[in-house]
Amino acid sequence: MILKNSNSEDIPEIFRLYRLATEFQKVKFPENLWPEFDLKYITTEVVEKRQFKLVIEDKIACIWAITYSDDQIWEHSENDAAIYIHRIATNPEFRGNNFVQIIVDWSKNFARKHHKQFIRMDTCGKNERLIAHYKSCGFNFLGMKKLENTAGLPSHYHNADACFFEIELE
């Protein structure tokens, strides 16, 4: 198992995994679905080395992205001491391997290396099973609320309750 930055050659697979994740959401949690993400947006993440992949036997098993600030979603929180995890998508061939825990462990090292105090994540909708899973991976569930300003955010944030999760590093 290797965790590393995605590269431009991975972009078609990133979009395939996003489409498969959305199909999975339609079955498991149809109240809130990921939209189709913008190619330029994902390409920028790759170029800026903020898109990552977990590789097993030369196959991308899981992808995720990070940001170093998230003012619009985390509205009134201190933003500059955190990394923010977004869009974890698992290849269906590898479901059930608890990649979220692996990403959390990786994130702790990554955040410390970059002198960050928090790892934060959000998700939309009251998906109790997902909330419990994130808590079991070490996140504190900070609660839910509607975002004040969703202009420019992907459509799954519009009119949805956002759930907020955080790990404070020691």
Helices and strands as residue ranges (DSSP letters): E 2-5, G 8-10, H 11-28, H 39-47, E 51-56, E 59-67, E 82-90, G 92-94, H 99-113, E 118-124, H 128-136, E 140-146, G 155-157, E 161-168
